[in-house]
Amino acid sequence: MEFRHKLKELRQQQDLTIRKLGEKAGISYSILNAIENGRIQPTEEVVMALATALKVENREELLVLAGHAPS
């Protein structure tokens, strides 16, 4: 599964709009929209901010999906 698909799935499970998730994570709507549409890959910092906002326990899975090696 691609990161963008996982992100959308997690966001929809929590009934969040892209805008609302952006507010929670401190990431702009345009950046999140570009990530979900596959136009850009998120940085490690963005992945971690999203994981925190979405209360994801397995952050390493998200990092790997986004193309970052776990630390």
PDB file of N, CA, C, O and CB in Angstrom:
ATOM      1  N   MET A   1       0.850  -1.186   0.000  1.00  0.00           N
ATOM      2  CA  MET A   1       0.000   0.000   0.000  1.00  0.00           C
ATOM      3  C   MET A   1       0.889   1.240   0.000  1.00  0.00           C
ATOM      4  O   MET A   1       1.902   1.294   0.697  1.00  0.00           O
ATOM      5  CB  MET A   1      -0.964   0.003   1.229  1.00  0.00           C
ATOM      6  N   GLU A   2       0.502   2.213  -0.775  1.00  0.00           N
ATOM      7  CA  GLU A   2       1.247   3.477  -0.819  1.00  0.00           C
ATOM      8  C   GLU A   2       0.889   4.339   0.390  1.00  0.00           C
ATOM      9  O   GLU A   2      -0.201   4.228   0.953  1.00  0.00           O
ATOM     10  CB  GLU A   2       0.950   4.244  -2.137  1.00  0.00           C
ATOM     11  N   PHE A   3       1.827   5.196   0.774  1.00  0.00           N
ATOM     12  CA  PHE A   3       1.603   6.084   1.915  1.00  0.00           C
ATOM     13  C   PHE A   3       0.344   6.919   1.735  1.00  0.00           C
ATOM     14  O   PHE A   3      -0.446   7.070   2.668  1.00  0.00           O
ATOM     15  CB  PHE A   3       2.805   6.999   2.117  1.00  0.00           C
ATOM     16  N   ARG A   4       0.159   7.454   0.549  1.00  0.00           N
ATOM     17  CA  ARG A   4      -0.985   8.350   0.330  1.00  0.00           C
ATOM     18  C   ARG A   4      -2.311   7.636   0.545  1.00  0.00           C
ATOM     19  O   ARG A   4      -3.263   8.234   1.045  1.00  0.00           O
ATOM     20  CB  ARG A   4      -0.939   8.934  -1.079  1.00  0.00           C
ATOM     21  N   HIS A   5      -2.380   6.368   0.173  1.00  0.00           N
ATOM     22  CA  HIS A   5      -3.612   5.602   0.370  1.00  0.00           C
ATOM     23  C   HIS A   5      -3.830   5.302   1.853  1.00  0.00           C
ATOM     24  O   HIS A   5      -4.954   5.366   2.351  1.00  0.00           O
ATOM     25  CB  HIS A   5      -3.566   4.291  -0.437  1.00  0.00           C
ATOM     26  N   LYS A   6      -2.742   4.975   2.549  1.00  0.00           N
ATOM     27  CA  LYS A   6      -2.823   4.707   3.990  1.00  0.00           C
ATOM     28  C   LYS A   6      -3.242   5.971   4.735  1.00  0.00           C
ATOM     29  O   LYS A   6      -4.062   5.918   5.652  1.00  0.00           O
ATOM     30  CB  LYS A   6      -1.465   4.188   4.531  1.00  0.00           C
ATOM     31  N   LEU A   7      -2.675   7.104   4.336  1.00  0.00           N
ATOM     32  CA  LEU A   7      -3.026   8.369   4.971  1.00  0.00           C
ATOM     33  C   LEU A   7      -4.512   8.665   4.801  1.00  0.00           C
ATOM     34  O   LEU A   7      -5.191   9.025   5.763  1.00  0.00           O
ATOM     35  CB  LEU A   7      -2.188   9.511   4.388  1.00  0.00           C
ATOM     36  N   LYS A   8      -5.006   8.516   3.604  1.00  0.00           N
ATOM     37  CA  LYS A   8      -6.422   8.779   3.341  1.00  0.00           C
ATOM     38  C   LYS A   8      -7.312   7.833   4.150  1.00  0.00           C
ATOM     39  O   LYS A   8      -8.325   8.244   4.715  1.00  0.00           O
ATOM     40  CB  LYS A   8      -6.724   8.636   1.838  1.00  0.00           C
ATOM     41  N   GLU A   9      -6.914   6.557   4.194  1.00  0.00           N
ATOM     42  CA  GLU A   9      -7.685   5.563   4.962  1.00  0.00           C
ATOM     43  C   GLU A   9      -7.743   5.950   6.445  1.00  0.00           C
ATOM     44  O   GLU A   9      -8.817   5.943   7.048  1.00  0.00           O
ATOM     45  CB  GLU A   9      -7.060   4.148   4.805  1.00  0.00           C
ATOM     46  N   LEU A  10      -6.593   6.284   7.027  1.00  0.00           N
ATOM     47  CA  LEU A  10      -6.545   6.661   8.437  1.00  0.00           C
ATOM     48  C   LEU A  10      -7.357   7.931   8.699  1.00  0.00           C
ATOM     49  O   LEU A  10      -8.075   8.031   9.694  1.00  0.00           O
ATOM     50  CB  LEU A  10      -5.092   6.864   8.881  1.00  0.00           C
ATOM     51  N   ARG A  11      -7.232   8.885   7.799  1.00  0.00           N
ATOM     52  CA  ARG A  11      -7.962  10.153   7.946  1.00  0.00           C
ATOM     53  C   ARG A  11      -9.461   9.915   7.900  1.00  0.00           C
ATOM     54  O   ARG A  11     -10.202  10.466   8.715  1.00  0.00           O
ATOM     55  CB  ARG A  11      -7.551  11.150   6.844  1.00  0.00           C
ATOM     56  N   GLN A  12      -9.916   9.102   6.957  1.00  0.00           N
ATOM     57  CA  GLN A  12     -11.349   8.847   6.824  1.00  0.00           C
ATOM     58  C   GLN A  12     -11.889   8.015   7.981  1.00  0.00           C
ATOM     59  O   GLN A  12     -13.037   8.199   8.387  1.00  0.00           O
ATOM     60  CB  GLN A  12     -11.634   8.144   5.508  1.00  0.00           C
ATOM     61  N   GLN A  13     -11.085   7.107   8.515  1.00  0.00           N
ATOM     62  CA  GLN A  13     -11.510   6.316   9.679  1.00  0.00           C
ATOM     63  C   GLN A  13     -11.830   7.212  10.868  1.00  0.00           C
ATOM     64  O   GLN A  13     -12.692   6.890  11.686  1.00  0.00           O
ATOM     65  CB  GLN A  13     -10.422   5.306  10.067  1.00  0.00           C
ATOM     66  N   GLN A  14     -11.124   8.347  10.956  1.00  0.00           N
ATOM     67  CA  GLN A  14     -11.347   9.274  12.064  1.00  0.00           C
ATOM     68  C   GLN A  14     -12.288  10.411  11.673  1.00  0.00           C
ATOM     69  O   GLN A  14     -12.455  11.380  12.413  1.00  0.00           O
ATOM     70  CB  GLN A  14     -10.020   9.845  12.543  1.00  0.00           C
ATOM     71  N   ASP A  15     -12.898  10.273  10.499  1.00  0.00           N
ATOM     72  CA  ASP A  15     -13.871  11.252  10.017  1.00  0.00           C
ATOM     73  C   ASP A  15     -13.295  12.673   9.981  1.00  0.00           C
ATOM     74  O   ASP A  15     -13.934  13.634  10.410  1.00  0.00           O
ATOM     75  CB  ASP A  15     -15.114  11.222  10.896  1.00  0.00           C
ATOM     76  N   LEU A  16     -12.069  12.773   9.456  1.00  0.00           N
ATOM     77  CA  LEU A  16     -11.397  14.064   9.359  1.00  0.00           C
ATOM     78  C   LEU A  16     -11.303  14.501   7.899  1.00  0.00           C
ATOM     79  O   LEU A  16     -11.052  13.686   7.010  1.00  0.00           O
ATOM     80  CB  LEU A  16      -9.994  13.996   9.993  1.00  0.00           C
ATOM     81  N   THR A  17     -11.501  15.767   7.670  1.00  0.00           N
ATOM     82  CA  THR A  17     -11.248  16.326   6.348  1.00  0.00           C
ATOM     83  C   THR A  17      -9.748  16.589   6.234  1.00  0.00           C
ATOM     84  O   THR A  17      -9.034  16.586   7.237  1.00  0.00           O
ATOM     85  CB  THR A  17     -12.081  17.639   6.108  1.00  0.00           C
ATOM     86  N   ILE A  18      -9.283  16.814   5.029  1.00  0.00           N
ATOM     87  CA  ILE A  18      -7.869  17.168   4.852  1.00  0.00           C
ATOM     88  C   ILE A  18      -7.562  18.438   5.636  1.00  0.00           C
ATOM     89  O   ILE A  18      -6.518  18.538   6.281  1.00  0.00           O
ATOM     90  CB  ILE A  18      -7.524  17.360   3.345  1.00  0.00           C
ATOM     91  N   ARG A  19      -8.457  19.393   5.579  1.00  0.00           N
ATOM     92  CA  ARG A  19      -8.248  20.669   6.277  1.00  0.00           C
ATOM     93  C   ARG A  19      -8.143  20.463   7.792  1.00  0.00           C
ATOM     94  O   ARG A  19      -7.272  21.040   8.443  1.00  0.00           O
ATOM     95  CB  ARG A  19      -9.397  21.646   5.959  1.00  0.00           C
ATOM     96  N   LYS A  20      -9.036  19.636   8.347  1.00  0.00           N
ATOM     97  CA  LYS A  20      -9.042  19.396   9.802  1.00  0.00           C
ATOM     98  C   LYS A  20      -7.773  18.655  10.229  1.00  0.00           C
ATOM     99  O   LYS A  20      -7.184  18.983  11.259  1.00  0.00           O
ATOM    100  CB  LYS A  20     -10.300  18.583  10.217  1.00  0.00           C
ATOM    101  N   LEU A  21      -7.352  17.664   9.448  1.00  0.00           N
ATOM    102  CA  LEU A  21      -6.122  16.950   9.761  1.00  0.00           C
ATOM    103  C   LEU A  21      -4.932  17.905   9.703  1.00  0.00           C
ATOM    104  O   LEU A  21      -4.036  17.848  10.545  1.00  0.00           O
ATOM    105  CB  LEU A  21      -5.918  15.769   8.789  1.00  0.00           C
ATOM    106  N   GLY A  22      -4.934  18.774   8.711  1.00  0.00           N
ATOM    107  CA  GLY A  22      -3.860  19.758   8.599  1.00  0.00           C
ATOM    108  C   GLY A  22      -3.773  20.645   9.827  1.00  0.00           C
ATOM    109  O   GLY A  22      -2.678  20.943  10.304  1.00  0.00           O
ATOM    110  N   GLU A  23      -4.916  21.065  10.341  1.00  0.00           N
ATOM    111  CA  GLU A  23      -4.937  21.891  11.553  1.00  0.00           C
ATOM    112  C   GLU A  23      -4.360  21.122  12.739  1.00  0.00           C
ATOM    113  O   GLU A  23      -3.580  21.671  13.516  1.00  0.00           O
ATOM    114  CB  GLU A  23      -6.374  22.353  11.868  1.00  0.00           C
ATOM    115  N   LYS A  24      -4.743  19.852  12.879  1.00  0.00           N
ATOM    116  CA  LYS A  24      -4.263  19.034  13.990  1.00  0.00           C
ATOM    117  C   LYS A  24      -2.764  18.770  13.897  1.00  0.00           C
ATOM    118  O   LYS A  24      -2.070  18.728  14.913  1.00  0.00           O
ATOM    119  CB  LYS A  24      -5.017  17.714  14.030  1.00  0.00           C
ATOM    120  N   ALA A  25      -2.268  18.593  12.675  1.00  0.00           N
ATOM    121  CA  ALA A  25      -0.863  18.225  12.473  1.00  0.00           C
ATOM    122  C   ALA A  25       0.046  19.434  12.245  1.00  0.00           C
ATOM    123  O   ALA A  25       1.270  19.304  12.269  1.00  0.00           O
ATOM    124  CB  ALA A  25      -0.748  17.282  11.296  1.00  0.00           C
ATOM    125  N   GLY A  26      -0.545  20.597  12.028  1.00  0.00           N
ATOM    126  CA  GLY A  26       0.259  21.783  11.742  1.00  0.00           C
ATOM    127  C   GLY A  26       0.843  21.768  10.339  1.00  0.00           C
ATOM    128  O   GLY A  26       1.946  22.261  10.107  1.00  0.00           O
ATOM    129  N   ILE A  27       0.087  21.193   9.405  1.00  0.00           N
ATOM    130  CA  ILE A  27       0.532  21.076   8.008  1.00  0.00           C
ATOM    131  C   ILE A  27      -0.532  21.720   7.121  1.00  0.00           C
ATOM    132  O   ILE A  27      -1.728  21.548   7.352  1.00  0.00           O
ATOM    133  CB  ILE A  27       0.775  19.566   7.600  1.00  0.00           C
ATOM    134  N   SER A  28      -0.098  22.448   6.127  1.00  0.00           N
ATOM    135  CA  SER A  28      -1.050  23.174   5.287  1.00  0.00           C
ATOM    136  C   SER A  28      -1.918  22.227   4.456  1.00  0.00           C
ATOM    137  O   SER A  28      -1.515  21.115   4.113  1.00  0.00           O
ATOM    138  CB  SER A  28      -0.306  24.134   4.366  1.00  0.00           C
ATOM    139  N   TYR A  29      -3.102  22.702   4.151  1.00  0.00           N
ATOM    140  CA  TYR A  29      -4.050  21.956   3.325  1.00  0.00           C
ATOM    141  C   TYR A  29      -3.414  21.603   1.983  1.00  0.00           C
ATOM    142  O   TYR A  29      -3.555  20.477   1.507  1.00  0.00           O
ATOM    143  CB  TYR A  29      -5.346  22.771   3.110  1.00  0.00           C
ATOM    144  N   SER A  30      -2.721  22.554   1.374  1.00  0.00           N
ATOM    145  CA  SER A  30      -2.159  22.313   0.037  1.00  0.00           C
ATOM    146  C   SER A  30      -1.103  21.211   0.061  1.00  0.00           C
ATOM    147  O   SER A  30      -1.017  20.421  -0.879  1.00  0.00           O
ATOM    148  CB  SER A  30      -1.548  23.603  -0.521  1.00  0.00           C
ATOM    149  N   ILE A  31      -0.304  21.149   1.116  1.00  0.00           N
ATOM    150  CA  ILE A  31       0.704  20.091   1.237  1.00  0.00           C
ATOM    151  C   ILE A  31       0.023  18.736   1.406  1.00  0.00           C
ATOM    152  O   ILE A  31       0.380  17.771   0.730  1.00  0.00           O
ATOM    153  CB  ILE A  31       1.654  20.369   2.430  1.00  0.00           C
ATOM    154  N   LEU A  32      -0.961  18.662   2.308  1.00  0.00           N
ATOM    155  CA  LEU A  32      -1.672  17.393   2.524  1.00  0.00           C
ATOM    156  C   LEU A  32      -2.396  16.938   1.266  1.00  0.00           C
ATOM    157  O   LEU A  32      -2.387  15.753   0.932  1.00  0.00           O
ATOM    158  CB  LEU A  32      -2.672  17.532   3.675  1.00  0.00           C
ATOM    159  N   ASN A  33      -3.010  17.862   0.582  1.00  0.00           N
ATOM    160  CA  ASN A  33      -3.711  17.538  -0.651  1.00  0.00           C
ATOM    161  C   ASN A  33      -2.734  16.977  -1.690  1.00  0.00           C
ATOM    162  O   ASN A  33      -3.040  16.002  -2.377  1.00  0.00           O
ATOM    163  CB  ASN A  33      -4.430  18.784  -1.203  1.00  0.00           C
ATOM    164  N   ALA A  34      -1.568  17.597  -1.795  1.00  0.00           N
ATOM    165  CA  ALA A  34      -0.547  17.134  -2.742  1.00  0.00           C
ATOM    166  C   ALA A  34      -0.039  15.743  -2.361  1.00  0.00           C
ATOM    167  O   ALA A  34       0.233  14.923  -3.238  1.00  0.00           O
ATOM    168  CB  ALA A  34       0.629  18.130  -2.795  1.00  0.00           C
ATOM    169  N   ILE A  35       0.091  15.472  -1.059  1.00  0.00           N
ATOM    170  CA  ILE A  35       0.526  14.144  -0.602  1.00  0.00           C
ATOM    171  C   ILE A  35      -0.533  13.106  -0.965  1.00  0.00           C
ATOM    172  O   ILE A  35      -0.213  12.071  -1.550  1.00  0.00           O
ATOM    173  CB  ILE A  35       0.788  14.142   0.936  1.00  0.00           C
ATOM    174  N   GLU A  36      -1.790  13.377  -0.621  1.00  0.00           N
ATOM    175  CA  GLU A  36      -2.861  12.410  -0.886  1.00  0.00           C
ATOM    176  C   GLU A  36      -3.071  12.165  -2.377  1.00  0.00           C
ATOM    177  O   GLU A  36      -3.528  11.093  -2.772  1.00  0.00           O
ATOM    178  CB  GLU A  36      -4.159  12.893  -0.264  1.00  0.00           C
ATOM    179  N   ASN A  37      -2.742  13.143  -3.195  1.00  0.00           N
ATOM    180  CA  ASN A  37      -2.905  12.984  -4.631  1.00  0.00           C
ATOM    181  C   ASN A  37      -1.636  12.481  -5.317  1.00  0.00           C
ATOM    182  O   ASN A  37      -1.588  12.375  -6.542  1.00  0.00           O
ATOM    183  CB  ASN A  37      -3.327  14.292  -5.242  1.00  0.00           C
ATOM    184  N   GLY A  38      -0.613  12.175  -4.525  1.00  0.00           N
ATOM    185  CA  GLY A  38       0.608  11.576  -5.053  1.00  0.00           C
ATOM    186  C   GLY A  38       1.530  12.527  -5.784  1.00  0.00           C
ATOM    187  O   GLY A  38       2.422  12.090  -6.510  1.00  0.00           O
ATOM    188  N   ARG A  39       1.328  13.826  -5.604  1.00  0.00           N
ATOM    189  CA  ARG A  39       2.195  14.798  -6.287  1.00  0.00           C
ATOM    190  C   ARG A  39       3.518  15.006  -5.556  1.00  0.00           C
ATOM    191  O   ARG A  39       4.523  15.343  -6.183  1.00  0.00           O
ATOM    192  CB  ARG A  39       1.475  16.132  -6.427  1.00  0.00           C
ATOM    193  N   ILE A  40       3.530  14.809  -4.230  1.00  0.00           N
ATOM    194  CA  ILE A  40       4.773  14.941  -3.465  1.00  0.00           C
ATOM    195  C   ILE A  40       4.855  13.825  -2.433  1.00  0.00           C
ATOM    196  O   ILE A  40       3.838  13.266  -2.021  1.00  0.00           O
ATOM    197  CB  ILE A  40       4.857  16.330  -2.773  1.00  0.00           C
ATOM    198  N   GLN A  41       6.077  13.508  -2.022  1.00  0.00           N
ATOM    199  CA  GLN A  41       6.310  12.562  -0.939  1.00  0.00           C
ATOM    200  C   GLN A  41       6.597  13.375   0.323  1.00  0.00           C
ATOM    201  O   GLN A  41       7.325  14.365   0.267  1.00  0.00           O
ATOM    202  CB  GLN A  41       7.496  11.577  -1.274  1.00  0.00           C
ATOM    203  N   PRO A  42       6.033  12.968   1.453  1.00  0.00           N
ATOM    204  CA  PRO A  42       6.247  13.729   2.687  1.00  0.00           C
ATOM    205  C   PRO A  42       7.635  13.505   3.278  1.00  0.00           C
ATOM    206  O   PRO A  42       8.245  12.450   3.100  1.00  0.00           O
ATOM    207  CB  PRO A  42       5.194  13.356   3.712  1.00  0.00           C
ATOM    208  N   THR A  43       8.110  14.511   3.975  1.00  0.00           N
ATOM    209  CA  THR A  43       9.369  14.377   4.712  1.00  0.00           C
ATOM    210  C   THR A  43       9.108  13.530   5.958  1.00  0.00           C
ATOM    211  O   THR A  43       7.960  13.278   6.324  1.00  0.00           O
ATOM    212  CB  THR A  43       9.960  15.785   5.098  1.00  0.00           C
ATOM    213  N   GLU A  44      10.186  13.099   6.596  1.00  0.00           N
ATOM    214  CA  GLU A  44      10.037  12.337   7.848  1.00  0.00           C
ATOM    215  C   GLU A  44       9.283  13.154   8.885  1.00  0.00           C
ATOM    216  O   GLU A  44       8.441  12.625   9.612  1.00  0.00           O
ATOM    217  CB  GLU A  44      11.419  11.922   8.404  1.00  0.00           C
ATOM    218  N   GLU A  45       9.586  14.445   8.951  1.00  0.00           N
ATOM    219  CA  GLU A  45       8.941  15.305   9.939  1.00  0.00           C
ATOM    220  C   GLU A  45       7.433  15.389   9.701  1.00  0.00           C
ATOM    221  O   GLU A  45       6.649  15.381  10.650  1.00  0.00           O
ATOM    222  CB  GLU A  45       9.557  16.705   9.906  1.00  0.00           C
ATOM    223  N   VAL A  46       7.040  15.467   8.455  1.00  0.00           N
ATOM    224  CA  VAL A  46       5.612  15.524   8.120  1.00  0.00           C
ATOM    225  C   VAL A  46       4.940  14.202   8.478  1.00  0.00           C
ATOM    226  O   VAL A  46       3.838  14.198   9.027  1.00  0.00           O
ATOM    227  CB  VAL A  46       5.411  15.841   6.615  1.00  0.00           C
ATOM    228  N   VAL A  47       5.589  13.089   8.173  1.00  0.00           N
ATOM    229  CA  VAL A  47       5.034  11.771   8.503  1.00  0.00           C
ATOM    230  C   VAL A  47       4.822  11.666  10.021  1.00  0.00           C
ATOM    231  O   VAL A  47       3.775  11.202  10.473  1.00  0.00           O
ATOM    232  CB  VAL A  47       5.980  10.630   7.999  1.00  0.00           C
ATOM    233  N   MET A  48       5.812  12.095  10.796  1.00  0.00           N
ATOM    234  CA  MET A  48       5.706  12.005  12.249  1.00  0.00           C
ATOM    235  C   MET A  48       4.604  12.925  12.791  1.00  0.00           C
ATOM    236  O   MET A  48       3.893  12.557  13.725  1.00  0.00           O
ATOM    237  CB  MET A  48       7.048  12.355  12.897  1.00  0.00           C
ATOM    238  N   ALA A  49       4.465  14.110  12.211  1.00  0.00           N
ATOM    239  CA  ALA A  49       3.403  15.023  12.634  1.00  0.00           C
ATOM    240  C   ALA A  49       2.032  14.424  12.333  1.00  0.00           C
ATOM    241  O   ALA A  49       1.109  14.541  13.139  1.00  0.00           O
ATOM    242  CB  ALA A  49       3.555  16.389  11.938  1.00  0.00           C
ATOM    243  N   LEU A  50       1.903  13.792  11.190  1.00  0.00           N
ATOM    244  CA  LEU A  50       0.639  13.145  10.816  1.00  0.00           C
ATOM    245  C   LEU A  50       0.355  11.955  11.726  1.00  0.00           C
ATOM    246  O   LEU A  50      -0.783  11.749  12.146  1.00  0.00           O
ATOM    247  CB  LEU A  50       0.676  12.688   9.343  1.00  0.00           C
ATOM    248  N   ALA A  51       1.388  11.175  12.031  1.00  0.00           N
ATOM    249  CA  ALA A  51       1.219  10.019  12.918  1.00  0.00           C
ATOM    250  C   ALA A  51       0.740  10.472  14.293  1.00  0.00           C
ATOM    251  O   ALA A  51      -0.124   9.835  14.896  1.00  0.00           O
ATOM    252  CB  ALA A  51       2.542   9.230  13.045  1.00  0.00           C
ATOM    253  N   THR A  52       1.297  11.558  14.778  1.00  0.00           N
ATOM    254  CA  THR A  52       0.881  12.094  16.077  1.00  0.00           C
ATOM    255  C   THR A  52      -0.558  12.572  16.019  1.00  0.00           C
ATOM    256  O   THR A  52      -1.353  12.255  16.904  1.00  0.00           O
ATOM    257  CB  THR A  52       1.804  13.243  16.514  1.00  0.00           C
ATOM    258  N   ALA A  53      -0.899  13.326  14.994  1.00  0.00           N
ATOM    259  CA  ALA A  53      -2.259  13.863  14.861  1.00  0.00           C
ATOM    260  C   ALA A  53      -3.291  12.755  14.715  1.00  0.00           C
ATOM    261  O   ALA A  53      -4.416  12.875  15.198  1.00  0.00           O
ATOM    262  CB  ALA A  53      -2.343  14.803  13.664  1.00  0.00           C
ATOM    263  N   LEU A  54      -2.899  11.672  14.043  1.00  0.00           N
ATOM    264  CA  LEU A  54      -3.821  10.554  13.817  1.00  0.00           C
ATOM    265  C   LEU A  54      -3.743   9.489  14.915  1.00  0.00           C
ATOM    266  O   LEU A  54      -4.451   8.484  14.872  1.00  0.00           O
ATOM    267  CB  LEU A  54      -3.533   9.916  12.472  1.00  0.00           C
ATOM    268  N   LYS A  55      -2.863   9.730  15.904  1.00  0.00           N
ATOM    269  CA  LYS A  55      -2.676   8.794  17.024  1.00  0.00           C
ATOM    270  C   LYS A  55      -2.314   7.384  16.535  1.00  0.00           C
ATOM    271  O   LYS A  55      -2.863   6.384  16.998  1.00  0.00           O
ATOM    272  CB  LYS A  55      -3.953   8.736  17.881  1.00  0.00           C
ATOM    273  N   VAL A  56      -1.387   7.343  15.600  1.00  0.00           N
ATOM    274  CA  VAL A  56      -0.923   6.069  15.030  1.00  0.00           C
ATOM    275  C   VAL A  56       0.156   5.500  15.944  1.00  0.00           C
ATOM    276  O   VAL A  56       1.128   6.182  16.271  1.00  0.00           O
ATOM    277  CB  VAL A  56      -0.376   6.258  13.566  1.00  0.00           C
ATOM    278  N   GLU A  57      -0.021   4.250  16.350  1.00  0.00           N
ATOM    279  CA  GLU A  57       0.967   3.616  17.225  1.00  0.00           C
ATOM    280  C   GLU A  57       2.177   3.131  16.432  1.00  0.00           C
ATOM    281  O   GLU A  57       3.312   3.312  16.875  1.00  0.00           O
ATOM    282  CB  GLU A  57       0.335   2.444  17.981  1.00  0.00           C
ATOM    283  N   ASN A  58       1.955   2.520  15.268  1.00  0.00           N
ATOM    284  CA  ASN A  58       3.056   1.982  14.467  1.00  0.00           C
ATOM    285  C   ASN A  58       3.560   3.043  13.488  1.00  0.00           C
ATOM    286  O   ASN A  58       3.247   3.002  12.298  1.00  0.00           O
ATOM    287  CB  ASN A  58       2.606   0.712  13.702  1.00  0.00           C
ATOM    288  N   ARG A  59       4.330   3.974  13.992  1.00  0.00           N
ATOM    289  CA  ARG A  59       4.854   5.066  13.167  1.00  0.00           C
ATOM    290  C   ARG A  59       5.876   4.561  12.162  1.00  0.00           C
ATOM    291  O   ARG A  59       6.034   5.133  11.083  1.00  0.00           O
ATOM    292  CB  ARG A  59       5.481   6.144  14.046  1.00  0.00           C
ATOM    293  N   GLU A  60       6.565   3.493  12.518  1.00  0.00           N
ATOM    294  CA  GLU A  60       7.578   2.946  11.617  1.00  0.00           C
ATOM    295  C   GLU A  60       6.943   2.485  10.303  1.00  0.00           C
ATOM    296  O   GLU A  60       7.524   2.663   9.232  1.00  0.00           O
ATOM    297  CB  GLU A  60       8.319   1.775  12.291  1.00  0.00           C
ATOM    298  N   GLU A  61       5.757   1.895  10.389  1.00  0.00           N
ATOM    299  CA  GLU A  61       5.060   1.459   9.175  1.00  0.00           C
ATOM    300  C   GLU A  61       4.812   2.651   8.259  1.00  0.00           C
ATOM    301  O   GLU A  61       5.024   2.563   7.050  1.00  0.00           O
ATOM    302  CB  GLU A  61       3.723   0.762   9.528  1.00  0.00           C
ATOM    303  N   LEU A  62       4.362   3.767   8.833  1.00  0.00           N
ATOM    304  CA  LEU A  62       4.112   4.961   8.022  1.00  0.00           C
ATOM    305  C   LEU A  62       5.401   5.489   7.409  1.00  0.00           C
ATOM    306  O   LEU A  62       5.420   5.896   6.247  1.00  0.00           O
ATOM    307  CB  LEU A  62       3.451   6.052   8.866  1.00  0.00           C
ATOM    308  N   LEU A  63       6.472   5.484   8.185  1.00  0.00           N
ATOM    309  CA  LEU A  63       7.762   5.956   7.655  1.00  0.00           C
ATOM    310  C   LEU A  63       8.206   5.104   6.475  1.00  0.00           C
ATOM    311  O   LEU A  63       8.668   5.629   5.462  1.00  0.00           O
ATOM    312  CB  LEU A  63       8.843   5.935   8.755  1.00  0.00           C
ATOM    313  N   VAL A  64       8.065   3.795   6.606  1.00  0.00           N
ATOM    314  CA  VAL A  64       8.475   2.894   5.520  1.00  0.00           C
ATOM    315  C   VAL A  64       7.596   3.118   4.291  1.00  0.00           C
ATOM    316  O   VAL A  64       8.103   3.173   3.171  1.00  0.00           O
ATOM    317  CB  VAL A  64       8.396   1.411   5.977  1.00  0.00           C
ATOM    318  N   LEU A  65       6.283   3.248   4.491  1.00  0.00           N
ATOM    319  CA  LEU A  65       5.386   3.495   3.371  1.00  0.00           C
ATOM    320  C   LEU A  65       5.726   4.803   2.650  1.00  0.00           C
ATOM    321  O   LEU A  65       5.538   4.927   1.439  1.00  0.00           O
ATOM    322  CB  LEU A  65       3.944   3.527   3.858  1.00  0.00           C
ATOM    323  N   ALA A  66       6.223   5.763   3.409  1.00  0.00           N
ATOM    324  CA  ALA A  66       6.577   7.063   2.823  1.00  0.00           C
ATOM    325  C   ALA A  66       7.987   7.070   2.228  1.00  0.00           C
ATOM    326  O   ALA A  66       8.450   8.088   1.715  1.00  0.00           O
ATOM    327  CB  ALA A  66       6.463   8.156   3.878  1.00  0.00           C
ATOM    328  N   GLY A  67       8.668   5.907   2.306  1.00  0.00           N
ATOM    329  CA  GLY A  67       9.987   5.811   1.701  1.00  0.00           C
ATOM    330  C   GLY A  67      11.135   6.192   2.610  1.00  0.00           C
ATOM    331  O   GLY A  67      12.239   6.464   2.139  1.00  0.00           O
ATOM    332  N   HIS A  68      10.883   6.215   3.918  1.00  0.00           N
ATOM    333  CA  HIS A  68      11.930   6.554   4.876  1.00  0.00           C
ATOM    334  C   HIS A  68      12.276   5.326   5.709  1.00  0.00           C
ATOM    335  O   HIS A  68      11.393   4.591   6.151  1.00  0.00           O
ATOM    336  CB  HIS A  68      11.486   7.725   5.787  1.00  0.00           C
ATOM    337  N   ALA A  69      13.558   5.118   5.915  1.00  0.00           N
ATOM    338  CA  ALA A  69      13.974   3.999   6.748  1.00  0.00           C
ATOM    339  C   ALA A  69      13.683   4.331   8.207  1.00  0.00           C
ATOM    340  O   ALA A  69      13.920   5.458   8.641  1.00  0.00           O
ATOM    341  CB  ALA A  69      15.480   3.679   6.541  1.00  0.00           C
ATOM    342  N   PRO A  70      13.178   3.373   8.962  1.00  0.00           N
ATOM    343  CA  PRO A  70      12.906   3.639  10.384  1.00  0.00           C
ATOM    344  C   PRO A  70      14.202   3.882  11.142  1.00  0.00           C
ATOM    345  O   PRO A  70      15.244   3.307  10.828  1.00  0.00           O
ATOM    346  CB  PRO A  70      12.136   2.464  11.021  1.00  0.00           C
ATOM    347  N   SER A  71      14.115   4.740  12.140  1.00  0.00           N
ATOM    348  CA  SER A  71      15.329   5.052  12.913  1.00  0.00           C
ATOM    349  C   SER A  71      15.494   4.131  14.101  1.00  0.00           C
ATOM    350  O   SER A  71      16.461   4.259  14.852  1.00  0.00           O
ATOM    351  CB  SER A  71      15.299   6.494  13.391  1.00  0.00           C
TER     352      SER A  71
END
